[in-house]
Amino acid sequence: MTMQDKKTWSGRFTEPVAELVKRYTASVEFDKRLAPFDIHASLAHAQMLEACGIITTQDLTDIRRGMTQIEHEILNDKFAWSLDLEDVHLNIEKRLTTLVGDAGKRLHTGRSRNDQVATDVRLYLRHAIDELHELIRSLQSAVIDLAIQHTHTIMPGYTHLQVAQPVSFAHHLMAYFEMLKRDAERIIDCRKRVNRLPLGAAALAGTSYPIKREMVAELLGFDGVCENSLDAVSDRDFAIEFTACAALTMTHLSRLSEELILWMNPRFDFIDIADRFCTGSSIMPQKKNPDVPELVRGKTGRVNGNLVTLLTLMKGQPLAYNKDNQEDKEPLFDTVDTLTQTLRIYADMVGGITVKPAAMREAALQGYATATDLADYLVKKGLPFRDAHEAVALAVRFAEQRNCDLSDLKLEELQQFSSLIADDIYSVLTLEGSLASRNHIGGTAPQQVETAIAQARKYLAGPN
Ligand code: ARG
């Protein structure tokens, strides 16, 4: 083997790695994005080694100098990434050694790439979580800004995608606020389990050097250390959990996307989405397609796929580290990228929605949306609910035959179905009356929704 073929770990090997294998096993193409976190973690590790008397103060000074230069090179695209050096860790270590000599070779004392990579991924993910949390909150803010204008805008609420009962558009939007609130809570809760330090686990069993893991944890802003060295280098449950959180957020946005697509369809015509989020057709000049919501719906599939990838990656692995874990990065990075871009675009898109209240109202008037209100009216006058349900079903059939709404029927006509009906019924049958009557926490009455929005604003003004 010539010196050129020599790998960091090649001492015990008698022939060089085959070219294909080199490419197959290398991860530098994608894990180089961990570089800032790798450097940050290495500097903390080196500081601890120095404090514990494992390396000299001169070594630490040299390592810091070298790393500053490397950071600069990476930032300015001057760093020569090498596939031969496999991954981000060995690329940086090798360059450090070239720049500062023996101090660079001492950096890896008391550590392994196994605890190193686990640390880098956790630092990366913690950073991503903090950014994503902010983005979720920005989207929530955009949802509120739209909702506050529409507490009196009435649309049909649906079950089975059939007109069910009238709700306000604000109430409908605020349902998504609640979903996003849980998404934000979930991601922050997940952060607790991400934010633990693997370094010190070394390859798997710990290290014989007198290290201080708590010091490194503190320097890197971890809440504590991973308590078992085998677990520290082996499990990627934190990445799986994060991806599950992301899949849920994407699922919520996918559902909203599906609604935006329906609402934008001319048969509904409830909303318009700003042109900048749509595209035309190359053949059909009349088309305006809701590409962004459709892509969100589609990209939810890839995030769900990433979750299954990571779960499958983990399920057959014996303790402790296995190279399988190198495969955690692409699905994780892809999840972060996809969710980040989706949240960014979504906040802007929600801000660009034009609402068409007249069409919403028209649709609510067409589907006997206040039938339940008539039944409730009869119950309040003493009729058992099942009997009221039956009477109203007959009234709806009657109105259907006449092609009119319940509120268009004359009092005598309505009274055929129950003698309990009096002329106070007409205020009950209006859309406004229906909304106003659902006046309890979580109901669609404008007053309740306004309170919900005010509370939502307060929540967003707070820290979490
Ligand atoms: N590139 C590897 C990964 O991403 C780093 C850890 C490799 N450790 C080892 N002993 N081969 O998982």
Boltz pocket constraint, residues with backbone or C-beta under 6 A from the ligand:
constraints:
  - pocket:
      binder: B
      contacts: [[A, 25], [A, 27], [A, 31], [A, 87], [A, 113], [A, 114], [A, 117], [A, 322], [A, 323], [A, 325], [A, 326], [A, 327]]
      max_distance: 6.0
